[in-house]
Amino acid sequence: MVTGSGRCDLVLRDVSFPDGRVADISVRGGKVCHVGAGYPSFQEISCRGKTVLPGAIDMHVHMRGRSQKEKEDWGSGTRSALAGGVTVVVDQPNTIPPLTTPASFRERVREARESSLCHFAINAGAEEGMDVGTLWREGPIAFGEIFTAPSSYGTGIRPGALAGVLRSVALLGGLCTIHAESPGEGRDVDLLAHNAIRSAGGEAAAVSWVRQVNSYPCRLHFCHLSSAEAVMSAGNDTVEVTPHHLLLSLDDFSPSDPHGKVNPPLRTATVREELWSVWERIDVLASDHAPHTCREKDQAFPDAPSGVPGVETMIPLCLAACRKRHIPVTTLVEKTCWNPARILGIPKAGYSTGERADFAIYPPGETPVRGDELHSRAGWSPFEGMPAVFPDIVIMGGDIVYREGDFFPGRPQWFMGRGYIGETQRRNGADTARP
């Protein structure tokens, strides 16, 4: 409904919906207020011939900062997100220091509130002996990624400790996200060895093992699975896959090139193609944006850190891939917007009245990825030269926050978990509060 001045804030004209309809989307107060013939408005954007997608939720990013700000910080990382059509990021807790105490979690929220350009949520870490209930009341959206084996800035958790954490989080009604790997022995000297040591079979076995340990049970979400075998091992738990596991393989890098080093590893072209075969089973696409500088990646393979940047290229690459493979764009929206919102309990962005007015408007053509033109401090991309469809305009809460290379102030929001009790309650000593 239009009230007050009789005008809405913004109208997107001639939006082509995934189901083939064409209509205008009217926006007021940060939400969709009407779909159909556009209301009178203060601002209009023509979307004729363009693809309009709801703003994406990237539920797996590492925004670095603190002692790692040379790699990335909240400002650079969220500029990168917006320029790629992502309006919500979910930060992971294997920071320095890790987010396993109320004090470290509160400091992370403070950093994000001060510097994030887009909406955000933050996960809490999990370790043996941790007071899960107290940390839950600080507002994490989930616990994890919880590592079943050591990875960059993350330590593996013991089986007994994992069972205890899963039970504690289950009692709170929370969600645990899992980094499932079971590395074998060997010298990690190149991409072939990295793939063999952290094998797809070991990943699938780790998924099955976590599900066996989860006897209470807790809601589980498996992060960045890299093979069809691992995806199908997850049963009815939700699973996440990254663009780099869908689009890149060992063949795309020389064996000694650390720019292709990531955990779980890049697989063979055959395993990569098999991952596309379970597209319908994949619940979520997330970038696992893990930026490292060129200087770090240029070290000898055993010394170089694992991880690649990807928040800015996730939707542009996948939209181009969907067009090429004739995959309905609706499924891309489901995996990058609607399913993450449902899993995390974040209000949905979309085309219907009352939904968050977060949108990205994409042109019909493609452009190649150029790492030095992206906004991450990493300054490089493993997808260099690959075809992508970057948005011309990004809207968050009804405000234009990005337009053809320029950024504009928005109203970023912290999406806290439902255990959050708030500052007033905390000052009043409500340390036994429950959601």
matplotlib code that plots the C-alpha trace (Angstrom):
import matplotlib.pyplot as plt

x = [0.0, 1.2, 0.7, 1.9, 3.1, 1.2, 4.4, 6.6, 10.4, 11.4, 9.9, 11.7, 10.0, 9.5, 11.0, 11.1, 10.4, 11.9, 8.5, 8.1, 5.9, 6.7, 5.7, 6.8, 8.1, 7.2, 9.3, 8.6, 10.2, 12.8, 10.3, 8.3, 4.9, 3.3, 3.9, 2.1, 1.6, 4.1, 3.0, 3.9, 7.4, 10.3, 12.7, 12.4, 14.8, 14.1, 14.9, 13.8, 16.1, 18.0, 18.0, 16.7, 17.6, 17.0, 20.1, 22.2, 23.1, 26.7, 26.6, 30.3, 32.8, 36.0, 36.2, 39.6, 40.4, 42.2, 45.8, 44.8, 43.5, 46.2, 44.2, 40.7, 38.6, 34.9, 35.0, 36.8, 35.1, 31.6, 32.3, 33.3, 30.1, 27.9, 29.7, 28.8, 25.1, 25.5, 23.6, 24.1, 27.3, 27.8, 31.3, 33.1, 34.6, 38.1, 39.5, 42.5, 41.5, 38.7, 35.2, 34.8, 34.3, 31.6, 34.3, 35.8, 32.3, 31.2, 34.3, 33.6, 30.1, 31.5, 33.9, 31.1, 28.7, 31.3, 32.5, 30.2, 28.5, 26.0, 23.8, 25.7, 25.5, 28.3, 28.9, 30.4, 33.3, 33.1, 35.8, 36.1, 34.9, 33.3, 30.2, 27.8, 24.8, 26.6, 28.0, 24.5, 23.1, 25.6, 23.7, 25.6, 23.4, 25.1, 28.0, 30.9, 32.3, 33.4, 36.5, 36.7, 40.4, 42.9, 42.6, 43.7, 43.3, 41.0, 41.8, 40.2, 37.8, 38.0, 35.1, 34.0, 34.1, 32.1, 29.4, 29.2, 29.0, 26.3, 24.2, 24.5, 23.6, 20.7, 19.3, 19.3, 17.6, 20.7, 22.5, 26.0, 27.9, 30.6, 33.9, 34.1, 37.5, 39.6, 43.2, 45.5, 49.3, 51.7, 53.8, 51.7, 54.0, 51.6, 47.9, 47.9, 49.2, 46.9, 43.9, 45.2, 45.8, 42.5, 40.6, 37.0, 36.5, 37.9, 35.5, 32.5, 33.7, 33.9, 30.3, 29.1, 31.1, 29.7, 26.2, 26.8, 28.2, 25.2, 23.0, 20.8, 20.4, 21.5, 20.6, 23.6, 24.8, 27.8, 30.0, 31.8, 31.4, 33.5, 32.2, 28.9, 29.9, 30.1, 26.9, 24.9, 26.5, 24.7, 21.3, 18.6, 21.1, 21.7, 24.7, 26.7, 28.9, 31.3, 31.7, 35.4, 34.5, 31.9, 33.9, 37.6, 39.6, 43.2, 43.7, 43.2, 46.5, 50.1, 50.6, 52.9, 50.7, 49.4, 46.7, 44.7, 45.3, 42.1, 40.5, 38.7, 41.0, 40.1, 39.3, 39.8, 37.6, 35.6, 34.8, 33.9, 31.5, 29.9, 29.3, 27.1, 25.1, 23.7, 22.8, 19.2, 20.4, 22.6, 20.9, 23.2, 25.9, 28.4, 31.8, 34.0, 35.6, 39.0, 41.3, 45.1, 47.5, 49.5, 52.6, 51.3, 50.1, 53.4, 55.3, 56.4, 53.4, 53.9, 54.2, 51.3, 48.0, 44.8, 41.9, 40.7, 38.7, 35.2, 32.4, 32.3, 32.4, 30.0, 26.7, 28.3, 30.1, 27.1, 24.7, 26.9, 27.2, 23.4, 22.9, 25.4, 24.1, 20.4, 19.8, 16.7, 17.7, 15.1, 17.4, 20.2, 18.0, 16.9, 20.5, 21.9, 18.9, 15.9, 17.4, 20.1, 17.4, 15.3, 18.3, 19.5, 16.2, 17.0, 14.0, 13.6, 14.4, 12.3, 9.7, 6.6, 4.9, 6.4, 9.8, 13.1, 13.7, 17.3, 17.9, 20.7, 20.2, 22.4, 22.9, 22.4, 26.0, 29.2, 32.5, 35.7, 36.8, 39.8, 41.3, 42.9, 39.5, 37.7, 37.3, 38.9, 42.3, 43.5, 44.1, 43.7, 41.2, 41.4, 38.7, 40.8, 39.4, 36.3, 33.0, 30.8, 27.8, 28.4, 25.5, 25.0, 22.9, 22.5, 19.7, 19.6, 16.6, 15.2, 18.3, 20.7, 24.0, 26.0, 25.7, 28.2, 31.3, 30.2, 29.1, 26.4, 25.5, 23.0, 21.4, 23.2, 21.6, 23.0, 21.0, 21.6, 20.7, 17.5, 19.5, 20.4, 19.2, 20.2, 22.2, 19.5, 18.8, 22.6, 23.0, 20.1, 21.9, 19.7, 22.5, 20.1, 17.8, 16.8, 15.4]
y = [0.0, 3.5, 6.0, 9.4, 11.2, 8.8, 7.6, 4.6, 4.9, 2.9, 1.0, -1.6, -1.5, -4.4, -7.1, -10.5, -13.1, -16.6, -18.0, -15.9, -13.1, -9.5, -6.9, -3.9, -4.2, -1.3, -0.8, 1.2, 1.1, -1.4, -4.0, -5.0, -3.3, -4.2, -6.5, -5.5, -2.1, 0.1, 2.7, 6.4, 6.6, 8.9, 6.8, 4.3, 1.8, 0.1, -3.6, -4.4, -7.1, -7.6, -10.4, -9.3, -11.6, -11.2, -10.1, -13.2, -14.6, -15.9, -18.0, -18.8, -16.0, -15.1, -11.4, -11.5, -8.1, -7.7, -8.9, -10.2, -7.0, -7.0, -9.9, -8.4, -6.4, -5.8, -2.7, -4.3, -7.6, -6.2, -3.9, -7.0, -8.7, -5.9, -5.6, -9.3, -9.1, -10.4, -8.3, -10.6, -12.3, -14.8, -14.6, -17.7, -17.9, -19.2, -15.7, -14.6, -14.9, -17.4, -16.5, -19.0, -16.5, -13.8, -11.1, -12.1, -12.5, -9.1, -7.5, -9.1, -7.7, -4.3, -4.4, -5.5, -2.8, -0.1, -1.1, -3.5, -2.1, -5.0, -7.0, -9.6, -12.5, -14.1, -17.7, -18.7, -21.2, -24.5, -26.1, -28.6, -27.3, -24.2, -22.7, -23.0, -21.5, -18.2, -17.8, -18.5, -15.5, -13.2, -13.8, -16.1, -17.3, -20.8, -22.6, -23.5, -24.1, -26.9, -28.7, -32.5, -32.1, -29.2, -26.5, -22.9, -21.1, -24.0, -26.9, -30.3, -31.2, -34.6, -37.0, -36.9, -33.1, -32.9, -35.1, -32.8, -29.6, -31.1, -32.1, -28.7, -26.8, -29.2, -28.5, -24.8, -25.4, -24.2, -25.1, -26.5, -26.1, -28.7, -28.7, -32.4, -33.8, -36.8, -36.3, -39.2, -39.4, -37.9, -35.0, -32.0, -30.9, -30.0, -30.0, -33.7, -34.6, -32.2, -33.9, -37.3, -36.5, -34.7, -37.1, -37.1, -40.5, -39.1, -36.2, -38.5, -40.7, -37.6, -36.6, -40.1, -40.1, -36.7, -37.9, -41.0, -38.9, -36.6, -38.9, -36.3, -35.0, -31.4, -29.6, -30.0, -28.1, -29.5, -26.8, -26.7, -30.4, -31.1, -34.4, -36.0, -38.9, -36.5, -34.7, -38.0, -39.1, -36.2, -37.8, -35.2, -32.7, -29.6, -29.3, -26.4, -26.4, -23.6, -22.2, -23.2, -26.9, -26.6, -24.6, -25.4, -28.7, -29.8, -29.4, -25.6, -25.1, -26.4, -28.9, -26.7, -23.6, -22.7, -20.4, -23.6, -24.7, -24.9, -27.1, -29.3, -29.5, -29.0, -32.4, -34.0, -32.8, -36.1, -35.5, -31.9, -32.9, -35.5, -32.7, -30.9, -34.2, -33.7, -30.0, -30.6, -32.1, -29.1, -26.8, -23.9, -22.3, -20.3, -18.9, -19.9, -16.5, -17.0, -14.2, -14.4, -11.9, -12.6, -12.5, -15.3, -17.4, -17.0, -19.0, -22.6, -24.9, -26.5, -23.0, -21.3, -21.1, -22.8, -20.7, -18.5, -15.3, -15.6, -13.5, -11.1, -13.7, -16.3, -15.1, -13.7, -17.0, -19.2, -17.0, -17.4, -21.1, -21.5, -19.7, -22.0, -25.2, -24.1, -24.5, -22.6, -19.4, -20.2, -22.9, -20.4, -18.1, -21.0, -22.0, -18.5, -16.7, -18.6, -21.8, -19.9, -17.6, -20.7, -22.5, -19.5, -17.9, -14.7, -12.8, -13.7, -11.3, -11.8, -10.8, -11.0, -8.4, -8.0, -9.5, -7.7, -5.4, -6.6, -7.0, -7.2, -6.2, -8.1, -7.2, -9.7, -10.0, -11.4, -10.1, -11.9, -12.0, -9.8, -10.2, -6.8, -5.2, -6.9, -5.2, -7.7, -6.9, -10.3, -8.7, -11.9, -14.5, -18.2, -17.6, -15.2, -14.8, -16.9, -15.6, -13.9, -11.6, -8.8, -6.7, -3.1, -2.1, -3.6, -2.6, -3.3, -2.5, -0.4, 1.8, 1.7, 0.8, 0.0, 1.3, 0.7, 0.8, 3.4, 2.6, 4.5, 4.5, 1.8, 0.6, -2.6, -4.8, -7.4, -10.6, -12.1, -15.6, -16.2, -16.8, -13.1, -11.5, -7.9, -5.4, -4.4, -7.9, -8.5, -5.5, -6.7, -10.0, -12.3, -14.8, -17.8, -16.6, -19.0, -18.4]
z = [0.0, -0.8, 2.1, 3.2, 0.1, -2.2, -3.7, -3.1, -2.9, -6.0, -8.9, -10.9, -14.3, -16.6, -14.4, -16.1, -13.5, -13.6, -14.3, -17.5, -16.1, -16.7, -14.0, -12.1, -8.5, -6.2, -3.1, 0.1, 3.5, 2.4, 1.4, -1.7, -1.4, -4.7, -7.8, -10.9, -12.5, -10.7, -8.2, -8.6, -7.2, -6.4, -8.5, -11.3, -12.9, -16.3, -16.1, -19.7, -21.2, -17.9, -15.3, -11.9, -9.0, -5.3, -3.4, -2.5, 0.9, 0.9, 4.0, 4.0, 4.0, 5.9, 6.3, 8.0, 9.6, 12.8, 12.4, 8.9, 7.5, 4.8, 3.3, 3.8, 6.2, 6.5, 4.3, 1.4, 1.7, 1.7, -1.2, -3.0, -1.9, -3.1, -6.5, -7.0, -6.1, -2.5, 0.1, 3.1, 4.2, 7.0, 8.6, 9.8, 13.3, 12.6, 13.0, 15.0, 17.8, 17.2, 18.1, 21.0, 23.8, 24.4, 24.4, 21.0, 19.5, 20.7, 19.3, 15.9, 15.9, 16.7, 13.8, 11.4, 12.6, 12.1, 8.7, 6.8, 3.8, 3.5, 5.8, 7.9, 10.3, 12.3, 13.3, 16.6, 16.9, 18.8, 20.9, 23.7, 27.1, 25.6, 27.3, 24.3, 26.1, 27.1, 23.6, 22.0, 23.9, 22.1, 18.8, 16.5, 13.6, 13.8, 15.3, 12.9, 10.5, 12.9, 11.6, 11.7, 10.7, 10.8, 8.1, 7.7, 11.0, 12.2, 14.5, 14.3, 17.1, 18.9, 18.4, 22.0, 22.0, 18.8, 20.2, 23.2, 21.1, 18.8, 21.8, 23.5, 20.3, 19.6, 23.1, 22.2, 18.8, 17.0, 13.8, 13.4, 10.2, 9.4, 7.5, 6.8, 5.9, 6.9, 5.6, 5.0, 5.2, 2.6, 1.7, 0.6, -2.2, -5.1, -6.1, -7.0, -3.6, -1.9, -3.7, -2.7, 1.0, 1.4, -0.9, -2.0, -0.3, 2.9, 2.7, 2.2, 5.1, 7.3, 6.4, 7.4, 10.6, 11.7, 11.0, 13.2, 16.0, 15.9, 17.9, 19.7, 16.9, 16.0, 12.8, 10.5, 7.4, 5.5, 4.1, 0.7, -0.3, -3.3, -4.7, -5.6, -3.2, -0.3, -1.2, -1.4, 2.0, 3.8, 3.9, 4.7, 6.2, 4.1, 1.9, 0.4, -2.7, -3.9, -7.4, -7.4, -6.9, -9.7, -12.2, -11.5, -11.6, -11.2, -14.9, -14.7, -12.8, -13.0, -10.3, -8.2, -8.4, -4.9, -6.4, -6.8, -3.2, -1.2, 1.4, 0.4, -2.7, -6.3, -7.8, -11.2, -14.2, -13.9, -10.2, -11.0, -13.7, -11.4, -8.9, -11.5, -11.8, -8.3, -8.8, -7.7, -4.4, -3.6, -1.1, -1.0, -3.2, -1.1, -2.0, 1.0, 0.3, 1.9, 0.7, 0.8, -0.7, -3.9, -1.7, 0.4, -2.5, -4.3, -1.7, -2.3, -2.4, 1.1, 2.7, 0.9, 2.7, 1.4, 0.2, -2.6, -2.9, -4.4, -2.9, -5.8, -8.5, -7.0, -8.6, -11.8, -12.6, -11.7, -13.7, -16.7, -16.1, -15.7, -19.0, -20.8, -19.3, -19.7, -15.9, -14.8, -13.0, -10.4, -9.0, -8.7, -6.7, -4.5, -3.7, -3.1, -1.6, -0.5, 0.9, 2.9, 4.3, 5.4, 6.9, 8.9, 9.8, 7.9, 6.4, 2.7, -0.1, -3.2, -5.6, -3.4, -1.3, 2.2, 1.3, 1.7, -1.2, -2.0, -5.7, -8.2, -11.9, -14.4, -18.0, -20.9, -21.9, -20.2, -19.3, -18.3, -14.7, -14.0, -10.6, -10.5, -11.1, -8.2, -4.8, -2.5, -1.1, -2.3, -5.7, -7.7, -8.7, -9.5, -12.1, -14.2, -17.7, -17.1, -18.4, -15.8, -15.6, -13.1, -11.9, -13.1, -10.1, -6.6, -4.3, -0.5, 1.6, -1.2, -1.5, -4.5, -2.9, -6.0, -9.5, -12.4, -10.2, -7.6, -4.0, -2.1, 1.6, 2.6, 5.9, 6.7, 9.3, 11.7, 11.5, 14.9, 16.0, 17.9, 21.1, 21.4, 24.6, 23.9, 25.7, 28.2, 29.3, 29.6, 31.9, 34.0, 34.6, 32.6, 32.2, 32.3, 29.6, 26.9, 23.4]

ax = plt.figure().add_subplot(projection="3d")
ax.plot(x, y, z, "-o")
ax.set_aspect("equal")
plt.show()
